[in-house]
Amino acid sequence: MTTPPDNLTSAEEPAAPDRLDAAVYRTAGVVVLGAIMAILDVTVVGVAIPTFQSTFETSYAIAAWTMTGYTLALATVIPLTGWAADRFGTKRLYMLAITLFVLGSVLCSFAWDITSLITFRVLQGLGGGMLMPLGMTIMTRAAGPSRIGRVMAVLGIPMLLGPICGPILGGWLIESASWHWIFLINVPIGILALIAAFIIFPRDRPSPSESFDFVGMLLLSPGLALFLFGVSSIPEMGTVASARVLIPAVIGLVLVLAFVRHALRTEQPLIDLRLLGRNRNLAVAVATMLLFAMAFFGAGLLLPSYFLQVRGETTLQAGFLLVPQGLGAMISMPIAGRLVDRIGPGKIVLTGVALISLTMAVFTQVHADTPYPLLLGALFVMGLGMGATMMPVMTAAMATLTDHEVARGSTLMNIVNQTAGSIGTAIMSVVLTNLLDNQQYAQAAIASRFDPRIAAQLPPEALNDGFEQAARAFGHTFTVALVLIVATLIPASFLPRRKVTPPIPAEGAAPVVVH
């Protein structure tokens, strides 16, 4: 099978065989390689924040901006990806994204202070932000809409390997080499992905007819960046009622709302929000992803912190303890991908969200001595639920889009995913911090894990009480995540529960939405 060119419409696309063929798998290999590089880098750098803090003699809050700056760069560049993919072609843009990411990685390894490191992380984010939406676009066009469920399952591989391998790889590189290698390791992977993309991806045939929405860019990209800057500052400031939180968040929200008004009135907006009105499946998928990402990625912050701070595990041990979650997702994701192509995403997603809800309920009851078999079993079941939720929701969003709409639809879903994940992380951070501050011995007990002198100053009873108080603070924070994931069942219940037939609209006609 020859991979269809970028400008092939759904009506012109040849009938695809039921199974993914060798050409699609080759394309998938390149896309997964780039996505693994970007997603793995996020989790690896998260492990290295305490190292940055000690190396550059700065506070944890400032060192954490190595993560936040990357996120803000992602938010800035993602809205441009859909237009740029149509205008310049996915192959060229994908290769540019990898080049920026690798260049940023090399510069990060040569950072001389925390300011330069944060700056170079922003450059990395400009490349990394384009990789996932471009990968979704390339894979959807290569495989055809009838096999989109299995395509999304393939794209889920990096999301599995990131949480599994990131903490382990980061801990090992820092302990055996130095922090520089968490960035330098991207260089050979990036070069390999760049060469593979040049050889394997089909030649670009861009559609330069659409004009660029400069007004939309000036509203949405700064708006998202300012809003996420304000939200990301909440844990550091400890309260929402802070000028550093409120001013950028409010200005950013106003700019985003102005973009919404602009996008609904202009003929060729940066992100076509009218797709949500025309396509019920996309609208429901966006609502589902919004709640799911807030709950799941927010809770993802809590799990390693519980193992590190309450149970006293090392970074490497905490990484290994999270492996069951990835294994569960690795089992369920390919199965879910096949089933979605046959029976639609609705029943699959509802099952996945229900499994995650059950395990969140388990984590709301954690103590300082909760048996590890119970925790690891719950993580495995949570992984099963994640594999049956995230990529099937993406499938529901993409399955009824025409070829021309795929780049814009994938961009919209990635914006929602990134923004909701950042909001969920901030919410969980604030709730957990406030709960810990209200406990008499919790903070001292956690500090004793990293400073033996504190442990020597506290009587054993106070230390044990402190760890139990800290564990209960984690449990109460998991309750917030549980409420959000249960709320996800509401929009998920409106996802299609039958096989979704891809639309083949006439030239210039609105897409047909099949429920």
C-alpha positions as CSV (number, residue, x, y, z in Angstrom):
1,M,0.0,0.0,0.0
2,T,1.2,3.5,-0.8
3,T,0.7,6.1,1.9
4,P,-1.8,8.7,0.6
5,P,-0.3,12.2,0.0
6,D,-1.2,15.0,2.3
7,N,-3.8,16.6,0.0
8,L,-5.8,13.5,-0.7
9,T,-9.4,13.9,0.4
10,S,-11.5,11.3,2.1
11,A,-13.5,10.9,-1.1
12,E,-10.4,10.1,-3.1
13,E,-8.7,7.9,-0.5
14,P,-8.5,4.3,-1.7
15,A,-10.3,1.7,0.4
16,A,-8.0,0.5,3.2
17,P,-7.6,-3.1,4.1
18,D,-8.8,-4.0,7.6
19,R,-5.4,-4.7,9.0
20,L,-2.6,-2.2,9.4
21,D,0.0,-3.0,6.6
22,A,3.7,-2.6,6.5
23,A,3.6,0.9,5.1
24,V,1.5,2.1,8.0
25,Y,3.7,0.4,10.5
26,R,6.8,2.0,9.1
27,T,5.1,5.4,9.3
28,A,3.9,4.6,12.8
29,G,7.5,3.7,13.8
30,V,8.7,7.2,12.9
31,V,5.9,8.9,14.6
32,V,6.2,6.8,17.8
33,L,10.0,7.4,17.9
34,G,9.5,11.2,17.9
35,A,6.6,11.1,20.4
36,I,8.6,8.8,22.8
37,M,11.5,11.3,22.7
38,A,9.2,14.2,23.6
39,I,7.0,12.5,26.2
40,L,9.9,10.7,27.9
41,D,11.7,14.0,28.2
42,V,8.9,15.4,30.3
43,T,9.0,12.6,32.9
44,V,12.8,12.4,32.9
45,V,13.1,16.1,33.7
46,G,10.5,15.9,36.4
47,V,12.7,13.5,38.3
48,A,15.7,15.8,37.9
49,I,14.2,18.9,39.5
50,P,15.8,18.3,42.9
51,T,19.1,17.9,41.1
52,F,18.7,21.2,39.3
53,Q,17.8,22.8,42.7
54,S,21.1,21.7,44.3
55,T,23.3,22.1,41.2
56,F,22.2,25.7,40.5
57,E,21.6,26.6,44.1
58,T,18.0,27.7,43.6
59,S,14.6,27.0,45.2
60,Y,12.4,24.1,44.2
61,A,9.8,26.5,42.9
62,I,12.2,28.1,40.5
63,A,13.7,24.8,39.4
64,A,10.2,23.6,38.6
65,W,10.0,26.2,35.9
66,T,12.2,23.8,33.8
67,M,8.9,21.9,33.5
68,T,6.5,24.9,33.4
69,G,8.5,26.7,30.7
70,Y,8.3,23.7,28.5
71,T,4.5,23.5,29.1
72,L,4.1,27.1,28.2
73,A,6.0,26.7,25.0
74,L,3.8,23.7,24.1
75,A,0.7,25.8,24.7
76,T,2.1,28.6,22.4
77,V,3.0,26.5,19.4
78,I,0.2,23.8,19.4
79,P,-2.4,26.3,17.9
80,L,-0.2,27.0,15.0
81,T,0.4,23.4,14.1
82,G,-2.9,22.7,12.2
83,W,-2.5,25.7,9.9
84,A,1.2,25.1,9.4
85,A,0.6,21.4,8.5
86,D,-1.8,22.4,5.8
87,R,0.4,25.3,4.5
88,F,3.8,23.7,4.5
89,G,3.1,19.9,4.7
90,T,3.4,17.5,7.6
91,K,6.7,16.0,6.6
92,R,8.6,19.2,6.5
93,L,7.0,20.5,9.7
94,Y,7.7,17.2,11.5
95,M,11.3,17.3,10.6
96,L,11.5,20.9,11.7
97,A,9.9,20.0,15.1
98,I,12.5,17.2,15.7
99,T,15.3,19.6,14.7
100,L,14.1,22.2,17.2
101,F,13.7,19.6,19.9
102,V,17.2,18.1,19.4
103,L,18.8,21.6,19.2
104,G,17.0,22.6,22.4
105,S,18.2,19.3,24.1
106,V,21.9,20.0,23.2
107,L,21.6,23.6,24.5
108,C,20.0,22.4,27.7
109,S,23.0,20.1,28.3
110,F,25.3,23.1,28.1
111,A,23.2,25.3,30.5
112,W,25.3,27.3,32.9
113,D,22.6,28.5,35.3
114,I,18.9,27.9,36.0
115,T,17.8,30.8,33.7
116,S,19.6,29.5,30.7
117,L,18.2,26.0,31.4
118,I,14.7,27.3,31.5
119,T,15.2,29.3,28.3
120,F,16.5,26.3,26.4
121,R,13.6,24.2,27.7
122,V,11.3,26.7,26.1
123,L,13.1,26.1,22.8
124,Q,12.6,22.3,23.3
125,G,8.9,22.9,23.9
126,L,8.5,24.7,20.6
127,G,9.6,21.5,18.9
128,G,8.0,19.1,21.3
129,G,4.6,20.8,21.1
130,M,4.2,20.1,17.4
131,L,5.2,16.4,17.5
132,M,2.1,14.8,19.0
133,P,-0.6,16.7,16.9
134,L,1.5,16.2,13.7
135,G,1.9,12.5,14.6
136,M,-1.8,12.1,14.9
137,T,-2.4,13.8,11.6
138,I,0.2,11.8,9.7
139,M,-1.0,8.5,11.2
140,T,-4.7,9.2,10.5
141,R,-4.0,10.1,6.9
142,A,-1.7,7.1,6.4
143,A,-4.1,4.4,7.8
144,G,-7.4,5.9,6.7
145,P,-10.5,6.6,8.9
146,S,-11.7,2.9,9.0
147,R,-8.6,1.9,11.0
148,I,-8.3,4.9,13.3
149,G,-8.9,3.0,16.5
150,R,-5.9,0.8,15.9
151,V,-3.9,3.8,14.8
152,M,-4.7,5.6,18.1
153,A,-3.6,2.5,20.0
154,V,-0.2,2.6,18.3
155,L,0.1,6.3,19.1
156,G,-0.7,5.4,22.8
157,I,2.6,3.6,23.0
158,P,4.7,6.7,23.9
159,M,2.1,7.6,26.6
160,L,2.7,4.2,28.2
161,L,6.5,4.2,27.9
162,G,6.8,7.8,29.3
163,P,5.4,7.1,32.8
164,I,7.1,3.6,32.9
165,C,10.5,4.4,31.6
166,G,10.9,8.1,32.4
167,P,11.5,8.0,36.2
168,I,13.6,4.9,35.9
169,L,15.7,6.3,33.0
170,G,16.1,9.7,34.7
171,G,17.1,8.2,38.1
172,W,19.6,5.9,36.4
173,L,21.2,8.6,34.2
174,I,21.5,11.0,37.1
175,E,23.0,8.5,39.5
176,S,25.3,6.8,37.0
177,A,26.4,9.7,34.8
178,S,25.2,13.3,35.3
179,W,22.1,15.4,34.7
180,H,23.5,16.5,31.3
181,W,22.7,13.1,29.9
182,I,19.0,13.3,30.4
183,F,19.1,15.8,27.5
184,L,22.0,14.4,25.5
185,I,20.2,11.1,25.2
186,N,17.7,12.8,22.9
187,V,20.4,13.5,20.3
188,P,20.8,10.0,18.8
189,I,17.1,9.3,19.1
190,G,16.3,12.6,17.3
191,I,18.8,12.0,14.5
192,L,17.4,8.6,13.9
193,A,13.9,9.9,13.8
194,L,14.9,12.7,11.4
195,I,16.6,10.3,9.0
196,A,13.6,7.9,9.2
197,A,11.1,10.7,8.6
198,F,13.1,11.9,5.5
199,I,13.1,8.4,4.0
200,I,9.7,7.0,5.0
201,F,7.2,9.8,5.0
202,P,5.6,10.6,1.6
203,R,6.5,13.8,-0.2
204,D,4.6,16.8,1.0
205,R,1.8,18.3,-1.2
206,P,0.8,21.3,0.9
207,S,-2.3,23.4,0.3
208,P,-1.2,27.0,0.4
209,S,-4.6,28.5,-0.5
210,E,-5.6,29.3,3.1
211,S,-4.6,32.6,4.6
212,F,-3.0,32.6,8.0
213,D,-5.1,33.9,10.9
214,F,-2.7,36.4,12.5
215,V,-5.4,37.9,14.8
216,G,-6.2,34.4,16.1
217,M,-2.6,33.7,16.7
218,L,-2.1,36.9,18.6
219,L,-5.2,36.1,20.8
220,L,-4.9,32.3,21.4
221,S,-1.2,31.6,21.8
222,P,-0.4,34.4,24.3
223,G,-3.8,33.7,25.9
224,L,-3.0,30.1,26.6
225,A,0.5,30.8,27.7
226,L,-0.6,33.5,30.2
227,F,-3.5,31.5,31.5
228,L,-1.2,28.4,32.1
229,F,1.5,30.7,33.6
230,G,-1.1,31.9,36.2
231,V,-2.4,28.5,36.9
232,S,1.1,27.0,37.2
233,S,2.0,29.7,39.7
234,I,-0.7,28.6,42.2
235,P,1.4,25.9,43.9
236,E,4.4,28.2,44.3
237,M,2.3,31.1,45.7
238,G,0.1,28.8,47.8
239,T,-3.1,30.7,47.0
240,V,-5.3,31.7,44.0
241,A,-5.6,35.2,45.5
242,S,-2.2,36.4,44.4
243,A,-1.3,39.0,41.8
244,R,1.1,36.6,40.1
245,V,-1.7,34.1,39.7
246,L,-4.7,36.3,39.0
247,I,-3.3,38.9,36.6
248,P,-1.8,36.6,34.0
249,A,-4.7,34.0,34.4
250,V,-7.4,36.7,33.9
251,I,-5.7,38.4,31.0
252,G,-5.1,35.0,29.4
253,L,-8.7,33.9,29.9
254,V,-9.9,37.2,28.3
255,L,-7.7,36.6,25.3
256,V,-8.9,33.0,24.9
257,L,-12.5,34.2,25.1
258,A,-11.8,36.9,22.6
259,F,-10.3,34.2,20.3
260,V,-13.5,32.2,20.7
261,R,-15.6,35.1,19.6
262,H,-13.1,35.8,16.7
263,A,-13.0,32.2,15.6
264,L,-16.8,31.9,15.3
265,R,-16.9,35.0,13.1
266,T,-13.9,34.7,10.8
267,E,-13.9,32.5,7.7
268,Q,-10.6,30.7,8.2
269,P,-9.7,30.8,11.9
270,L,-6.6,29.4,13.5
271,I,-8.7,26.7,15.2
272,D,-12.1,26.0,13.6
273,L,-14.3,26.0,16.7
274,R,-17.3,25.6,14.5
275,L,-16.3,22.0,14.1
276,L,-17.7,21.5,17.6
277,G,-21.1,22.7,16.5
278,R,-21.1,20.7,13.3
279,N,-19.6,17.5,14.7
280,R,-21.4,16.1,17.8
281,N,-18.8,13.4,18.3
282,L,-15.9,15.8,18.4
283,A,-17.7,18.1,20.9
284,V,-18.5,15.2,23.3
285,A,-14.9,13.9,22.9
286,V,-13.5,17.3,23.9
287,A,-15.7,17.4,27.0
288,T,-14.7,13.9,28.0
289,M,-11.0,14.6,27.4
290,L,-11.2,17.8,29.4
291,L,-12.5,16.1,32.6
292,F,-10.4,13.0,32.1
293,A,-7.1,14.8,31.6
294,M,-7.7,17.0,34.7
295,A,-8.4,13.9,36.9
296,F,-5.8,11.5,35.5
297,F,-2.8,13.8,35.0
298,G,-3.5,15.5,38.3
299,A,-3.6,12.1,40.1
300,G,-0.4,11.2,38.2
301,L,1.4,13.9,40.2
302,L,0.3,12.3,43.5
303,L,1.4,8.7,42.9
304,P,5.2,9.1,42.7
305,S,5.1,11.8,45.5
306,Y,3.3,9.4,47.8
307,F,6.0,6.7,47.3
308,L,8.8,9.2,47.7
309,Q,7.6,11.3,50.6
310,V,5.4,9.0,52.6
311,R,6.9,5.6,52.0
312,G,10.5,6.8,51.7
313,E,11.4,5.1,48.4
314,T,14.2,6.3,46.1
315,T,13.5,7.9,42.8
316,L,14.5,4.7,41.0
317,Q,12.3,2.5,43.3
318,A,9.3,4.8,42.8
319,G,9.8,4.5,39.0
320,F,9.7,0.7,39.3
321,L,6.6,0.8,41.5
322,L,4.7,2.7,38.8
323,V,5.4,0.0,36.2
324,P,2.2,-2.0,36.8
325,Q,0.1,1.0,35.6
326,G,2.0,1.0,32.3
327,L,1.7,-2.8,32.0
328,G,-2.1,-2.6,32.5
329,A,-2.4,0.0,29.8
330,M,-0.1,-2.0,27.5
331,I,-2.5,-4.9,27.7
332,S,-5.8,-3.0,27.3
333,M,-4.8,-0.4,24.7
334,P,-4.4,-2.6,21.7
335,I,-7.6,-4.6,22.6
336,A,-9.5,-1.3,23.0
337,G,-8.2,-0.1,19.6
338,R,-9.5,-3.1,17.8
339,L,-12.9,-3.0,19.6
340,V,-13.4,0.7,18.9
341,D,-13.1,0.0,15.2
342,R,-15.8,-2.6,15.5
343,I,-18.3,-1.4,18.1
344,G,-17.5,2.3,18.5
345,P,-15.8,4.0,21.5
346,G,-18.8,4.6,23.8
347,K,-18.9,1.3,25.7
348,I,-15.1,1.0,25.8
349,V,-14.6,4.5,27.3
350,L,-17.3,4.0,29.9
351,T,-15.7,0.7,31.0
352,G,-12.3,2.4,31.2
353,V,-13.5,5.3,33.2
354,A,-15.4,3.0,35.6
355,L,-12.2,1.0,36.2
356,I,-10.2,4.2,36.9
357,S,-13.0,5.4,39.3
358,L,-12.7,2.1,41.3
359,T,-9.0,2.4,41.7
360,M,-9.2,6.1,42.6
361,A,-11.6,5.0,45.4
362,V,-8.9,2.7,46.6
363,F,-6.3,5.5,46.7
364,T,-8.6,7.7,48.7
365,Q,-8.1,5.2,51.5
366,V,-4.3,5.1,51.6
367,H,-2.4,5.0,54.8
368,A,1.3,5.2,55.7
369,D,1.4,1.3,55.8
370,T,-1.0,0.3,53.0
371,P,0.2,-3.0,51.7
372,Y,2.1,-2.8,48.4
373,P,0.2,-5.7,46.7
374,L,-3.0,-3.6,47.1
375,L,-1.4,-0.5,45.7
376,L,0.3,-2.2,42.8
377,G,-2.8,-4.2,42.0
378,A,-4.8,-0.9,41.9
379,L,-2.2,0.7,39.7
380,F,-2.5,-2.3,37.3
381,V,-6.3,-1.9,37.1
382,M,-5.9,1.8,36.7
383,G,-3.6,1.2,33.7
384,L,-6.2,-1.1,32.2
385,G,-8.7,1.7,32.5
386,M,-6.4,4.3,31.1
387,G,-5.7,2.1,28.0
388,A,-9.4,1.8,27.4
389,T,-10.1,5.5,27.8
390,M,-7.6,8.0,26.4
391,M,-6.9,6.8,22.9
392,P,-10.6,5.7,22.3
393,V,-11.6,9.2,23.2
394,M,-9.1,10.5,20.6
395,T,-10.6,8.0,18.1
396,A,-14.1,9.3,18.8
397,A,-12.8,12.8,18.0
398,M,-11.0,12.0,14.8
399,A,-13.1,9.3,13.2
400,T,-15.7,11.6,11.7
401,L,-13.3,14.3,10.5
402,T,-12.6,14.7,6.8
403,D,-9.0,14.7,5.7
404,H,-8.8,18.5,5.6
405,E,-10.2,18.7,9.2
406,V,-7.8,16.1,10.7
407,A,-4.9,18.5,11.4
408,R,-7.2,21.1,13.0
409,G,-9.1,18.4,15.0
410,S,-5.9,16.8,16.4
411,T,-4.6,20.3,17.3
412,L,-7.8,21.1,19.2
413,M,-7.6,17.8,21.1
414,N,-4.0,18.3,22.0
415,I,-4.7,21.9,23.3
416,V,-7.5,20.5,25.5
417,N,-5.3,17.7,26.7
418,Q,-2.4,19.9,27.6
419,T,-4.4,22.7,29.2
420,A,-6.6,20.3,31.2
421,G,-3.6,18.4,32.4
422,S,-1.9,21.6,33.6
423,I,-5.0,22.7,35.4
424,G,-5.5,19.3,37.1
425,T,-1.9,19.2,38.2
426,A,-2.2,22.7,39.7
427,I,-5.5,21.8,41.5
428,M,-4.0,18.7,43.1
429,S,-0.8,20.5,44.1
430,V,-2.7,23.3,45.9
431,V,-5.1,20.8,47.6
432,L,-2.3,18.6,48.8
433,T,-0.1,21.5,50.0
434,N,-3.0,23.0,52.0
435,L,-3.8,19.7,53.6
436,L,-0.2,19.0,54.6
437,D,0.1,22.5,56.0
438,N,-2.9,21.9,58.3
439,Q,-1.3,18.8,59.9
440,Q,0.9,19.1,62.9
441,Y,3.7,16.7,62.0
442,A,3.1,15.9,58.3
443,Q,5.6,18.4,56.9
444,A,8.3,17.5,59.4
445,A,7.9,13.8,58.7
446,I,8.2,14.3,54.9
447,A,11.3,16.5,55.5
448,S,12.9,13.8,57.6
449,R,13.0,11.6,54.5
450,F,15.6,13.9,53.0
451,D,17.2,15.2,56.2
452,P,18.1,12.7,58.9
453,R,18.7,15.5,61.4
454,I,15.0,16.3,61.4
455,A,14.2,12.6,62.1
456,A,16.5,12.6,65.1
457,Q,14.8,15.6,66.6
458,L,11.3,14.0,66.6
459,P,10.1,11.2,68.9
460,P,9.2,8.0,67.0
461,E,5.4,8.5,67.9
462,A,5.4,12.0,66.3
463,L,7.2,10.7,63.3
464,N,4.7,7.9,62.8
465,D,1.8,10.2,63.3
466,G,3.3,12.6,60.8
467,F,3.6,10.0,58.1
468,E,0.0,8.9,58.7
469,Q,-1.2,12.5,58.5
470,A,0.7,12.9,55.2
471,A,-0.8,9.7,53.9
472,R,-4.3,10.9,54.7
473,A,-3.6,14.2,53.0
474,F,-2.8,12.3,49.9
475,G,-6.0,10.2,50.3
476,H,-8.1,13.3,50.6
477,T,-6.5,14.8,47.5
478,F,-7.2,11.6,45.6
479,T,-10.9,12.3,46.5
480,V,-10.8,15.4,44.3
481,A,-9.5,13.3,41.4
482,L,-12.2,10.7,42.1
483,V,-14.9,13.4,41.8
484,L,-13.5,14.6,38.5
485,I,-13.2,11.1,37.0
486,V,-16.7,10.2,38.0
487,A,-17.9,13.4,36.4
488,T,-16.2,12.2,33.2
489,L,-18.9,9.4,33.0
490,I,-21.5,12.1,32.0
491,P,-20.0,13.3,28.7
492,A,-18.6,9.8,28.0
493,S,-22.1,8.4,28.1
494,F,-22.9,10.4,24.9
495,L,-20.0,8.9,22.9
496,P,-21.2,6.7,20.0
497,R,-21.8,3.1,21.0
498,R,-21.8,1.7,17.5
499,K,-19.2,1.6,14.8
500,V,-18.5,5.1,13.5
501,T,-18.7,5.3,9.7
502,P,-16.3,7.8,8.2
503,P,-17.9,10.7,6.3
504,I,-17.3,11.1,2.6
505,P,-18.7,14.6,2.0
506,A,-19.1,16.1,-1.4
507,E,-16.7,18.9,-2.4
508,G,-17.3,21.9,-0.2
509,A,-20.0,20.2,1.9
510,A,-20.0,20.1,5.6
511,P,-18.9,16.8,7.1
512,V,-21.4,14.2,7.8
513,V,-21.6,13.3,11.5
514,V,-22.5,9.8,12.3
515,H,-23.6,8.9,15.8
